[in-house]
Amino acid sequence: MPPPLPEEIQRHLDVFVAAAQSAFGADLAAAVLFGSAADGQLRATSDVNLLLLLKRFTPPAADALRGPLRLAHAAIDLQVMFLLEGELTQAADAFAVKFADIIARHKVLHGVDPFASLHTSRDAVLRRLRQVLLNQQVRMRERYMLVSLNEEQLAGAIADAAGPLRSAAASLAQLEGKSALSGKQALEAFVDQLGEPALHTALQAMSAARETARLAPGQALPAFTGLMTITERLREHAESMR
């Protein structure tokens, strides 16, 4: 059982879900919390991620939820995915890595669990994993060029890398038929196999950046370059899989 959410976050989340029920009524099939908030790993830099699964999306109903969403976004950084029931299977295939993570760690706040019988195919997960890791490599090169001279901004980029890298490592472990691991555990296990202590130091710095949104002077640059190496190794591994 994951630990409870901080009281303020739970309060804002409850208010928003109640507002969604009022706005969409019977068209709201489910409200599902996912990601770090669902498994008790919420940190200072984390978003609160929520999926609203709808029977239909109509402007009048959506208009009634705009105010509550703006308030919740400002208060707890609530990020909401609006998805129709008929789009669920297609979305799980198109965004297989993301949905594999949602399937692994989610909490139903309203309605019936839409992920109880949903599965992502191995081919879809592998194909999407390769795309995600390529995109992450390109994005990290851009971040390096733009913010590597500013340690505070670089610490933010390090924290932002945690979600994609941990999800990718968990997907790799799943594809290899290993027992279910959290994203953090899967990434640590992957780096263990590489046998490079400096990369573990980069992971420790990433966890610290997620916790506090800052790092000690001189830590950010070697940590970020270490994460770039980890991303490269993850992608090489994914590309070698069949």
Buried (B, 14 or more C-beta within 10 A) or exposed (E): EEEEBEEEBEEBBEBBBEBBBEBBEEBBBBBBBBBBBBBEBBBEBBBBBBBBBBEEEEEEBBEBBEEBBEBBBEBBEBBBBBBBBEEBEEBBBEBBBBBBBBBBBBBBBBBEEBBEEBEBEEEBBBBBBBBBBBEBBEBBEEBBEEBBEEBEBBBBBBBBBBBBBBBBBBBBBBBEEEEEBBBBBBBBBBBEEBEBEEBBBBBBBBBBBBEEBBBEEEBBBEBBBBBBBBBBBBBEBBEEEE
